[in-house]
Amino acid sequence: MASVSLRCSLPLQTLNYRLQQQKSLAAVCCCASTASTPLSFNENRSSTVTAPASLEPIVVNGDPPTFVSAPGRRIVAVGDLHGDLDKARYALQMADVLSSDGQDLWVGGETVLVQLGDILDRGEDEIAILSLLKSLDIQAKANGGAVFQVNGNHETMNVEGDFRYVDSGGFDECADFLEHLEICNHNWEAAFVSWAGVSQGWKEDCNLTKNSWGPWNLVKQKGVIARSILLRPGGPLASELAQHAVVLKVNDWVFCHGGLLPHHVEYGIERMNREVSYWMKGLGMDDEYPPFIATRGYDSVVWSRLYSRDTSDLDDYQINQIQYILRDTLQAVGAKAMVVGHTPQAAGVNCDFNCNIWRIDVGMSSGVLDSKPEVLEIREGKARPIKSSRDMYSELQVVDYT
């Protein structure tokens, strides 16, 4: 074991705040009220986040969350992060939901944050990003806001044991995190929520002591084994991912990683989410896989690029067909527009097909395009990209859906 002085801890102010929030969440699955009143899921598997001010409560239906009513809330969507914690923090600070003082505090008030998946692979701080979002979710719910994630193809690939795109630092992080979990007496919640605040110290210490582990191939083997333990179906990190949907509808907006199609809606959004979650939790038979329609194939929810591909090589008929498919999908699910990630957009966050589709994967991770972070803001019926903190109040490419 590396000689790490970092315990299961965070800066005192942050840790005390988070532990208070964790205690209030101990008896619930995913939601808390400002009065720290334990919540229970009703027969329709709905839960409520109480707003501290005048806004109506956020109501979440489905397990994992599938349909969210968030009246009057500002919504911010963030695309693929691929293990780049620095870019993730920068994007969240741009979105005015994360403090800039290094304490990783939620400053978004009643904002609803949606992250569109592909946190895993191509970077070395994957678990730290998941930890950060978990901590922010706990804090947001105490302020009438919420944080939601949808799983992408790289999440489902890793649960299937496909580690082809894992960065070497990603394997190291898995090994370090298992040691951190041991220090935390295998208290998953404490270890997981605190990891974002201590992971950098682990990384620095382990880089100094890595030679004591032996040859490089043994170091890699240790990381592969650790990743397999964490992400196999039923593993603790896979079970954490199982709490997130592959398709999420917030008010009149649909969020998914690749793209939602009419036959997905016909199959049942809640059914897809439930089946993927069930598989990630390891509750199926050994020979069972997640539903093909959600996680496998070029037209599955997490793999589809129909709405995010470059259309410059398509003729008018093909473009019209895509627009008809998008229109039919939105009508079937009762939404105004869809937000997707998955396909890096060199031009930045953009919309197409009368802005009924927003494409927000900008390849910000250093393992992808290393581009400047951008996010999408939806407020009072208007959607726009935020390209930097200075653009917060600009009216460039604002689309009004009212």
Salt bridges, closest charged atoms under 4 A:
ASP80 OD2 - HIS257 NE2 3.91
ASP104 OD2 - ARG89 NH2 2.88
ASP118 OD2 - HIS82 NE2 3.42
ASP118 OD2 - HIS257 NE2 3.07
ASP121 OD2 - HIS154 ND1 2.59
ASP121 OD1 - ARG227 NH2 3.64
GLU124 OE2 - LYS203 NZ 3.08
ASP125 OD1 - LYS203 NZ 2.94
GLU126 OE2 - ARG227 NH2 2.73
ASP137 OD1 - LYS141 NZ 2.18
GLU160 OE1 - ARG296 NH2 2.33
ASP162 OD2 - ARG164 NH2 2.81
ASP172 OD2 - LYS210 NZ 2.98
GLU179 OE2 - LYS222 NZ 3.20
GLU240 OE2 - LYS134 NZ 3.07
ASP252 OD2 - LYS336 NZ 3.80
GLU275 OE2 - ARG271 NE 3.14
ASP299 OD2 - HIS263 NE2 3.69
ASP313 OD1 - ARG309 NH2 2.71
ASP328 OD1 - ARG327 NH2 3.25
ASP352 OD2 - ARG359 NH2 3.48
ASP370 OD1 - LYS87 NZ 2.72
GLU374 OE1 - LYS387 NZ 3.03
GLU377 OE2 - ARG74 NE 2.66
GLU377 OE2 - ARG379 NH2 3.10
GLU377 OE1 - ARG384 NE 2.71
GLU395 OE2 - ARG384 NH1 3.89
